[in-house]
Amino acid sequence: MSRITRIFTSLLAMALALPALAQVSDDDIDRARREVDEIMSEAQVLGDEVQEAWGRQFALEREITDLGASIEVARAKIAETETKLEEVAVEMYMGSSSVASIQVLFSAAGESYGAGIEYLRNVKGNDIDVINQLRSFREELDRQTGRLEEASAEQEVLTAELEAQAGELQGRLVEAQAVYDQLVAQQAAEEAARRAAEEAARRAAEEAARQATTTTVAESTETTEEEPDTPTETTVPPDEPTPTTLPPEDPPPPPNPGGGTCPVAGAVSFSDSWGDARSGGRAHQGVDMIAARNTPIVAIYSGTIDRLTNGNLSGLAIWLRANNGDLFFYAHLESFADVSDGQSVSEGQVIGYNGSSGNAPDFLPHLHFEWHPGGGAAVNPYSLVRGLC
């Protein structure tokens, strides 16, 4: 049994051990949350490794692409240089040079290279540079081909390791999310029970006050009938005031001061990956927040759904314009919540669910999150979400 499972089991056992009318206290909830946070800190170490391996995978992908292009260039240069040497060979042949001497032209290495160069210096000195170029191009081609094989092998191993690490991280996040959801549900149930108890107490107090008022009025009426000549003033004892109207309901909570809410409503792992390599040679312009698939994604601030999109790279995505004018981009969603273009949303409102749409790998569901202050260019959102999540 994992630590996080033991925590949840202990929490349930604690709740069952309390009297029927007792509830798990806020301190109990906070203690359990601290335990979950501790486990998430440990999971973050694995998450950092996943992010690092992921960035390395993209860097290898870019290097392999660049090597492929360079190899094509080197081959083209070799072909061009060999054509020039063929022209020199024909010219030397027409000049009655020996066949053995001509063969020197096509040897980029070997003991005969030095002798061949000396011979050509005497016969065709201007063409020595062509042979040197050919040799250089062939050496570069060999180097690039060898590095391509190494990079491809490294990428294959890294991909397997990344998938294994991501699977382990997802398992921890899924388990942590289950505990998170249970804690939220427990807290909501306790809040509902508290409000119900307060409402029952209020109604009981009202009923007691009503009965007290009825009894007082009845006694006053009886006294008046028995002693009609004696004026009687009906009053309510000062320690039992009679309400004339229902007590006001609890006032609505004050408006949120705008401090912001973590865009991932649950267990999440992320690191500062701004500028890291990404597919197609791009640099990362956001933060990748890894979470269990279908974890609720929420509005970081109150604002308006600027637009919903579905692109090849971003997949299902949302542009949220906060009330202060900042734009926030949520990508790779599994699905949208019940939202639409132009809709106003409040801070913390669910707007979608975490997934791997677009070009995100299936084994690594995550939220790609961008911050565009004032609707302008993207800036690194890591410090923002680090303070909120």
Secondary structure, DSSP 8 states (H G I E B T S, - for coil): --HHHHHHHHHHHHHHHS-TT----HHHHHHHHHHHHHHHHHHHHHHHHHHHHHHHHHHHHHHHHHHHHHHHHHHHHHHHHHHHHHHHHHHHHHTT--HHHHHHTT-SSSTHHHHHHHHHHHHHGGGHHHHHHHHHHHHHHHHHHHHHHHHHHHHHHHHHHHHHHHHHHHHHHHHHHHHHHHHHHHHHHHHHHHHHHHHHHHHHHHHHHHHHHHHHHHHHHHHHHH-TTS-------TTS---SS------------S----SB-S-EE----TT-EEGGGEE--SEEEEE-TT-EEE-SSSEEEEEEEEETTTEEEEEEEETTS-EEEEEEEEEE-S--TT-EE-TT-EEEEE---TTS-TTS-EEEEEEEGGGSS-B--HHHHHHH-
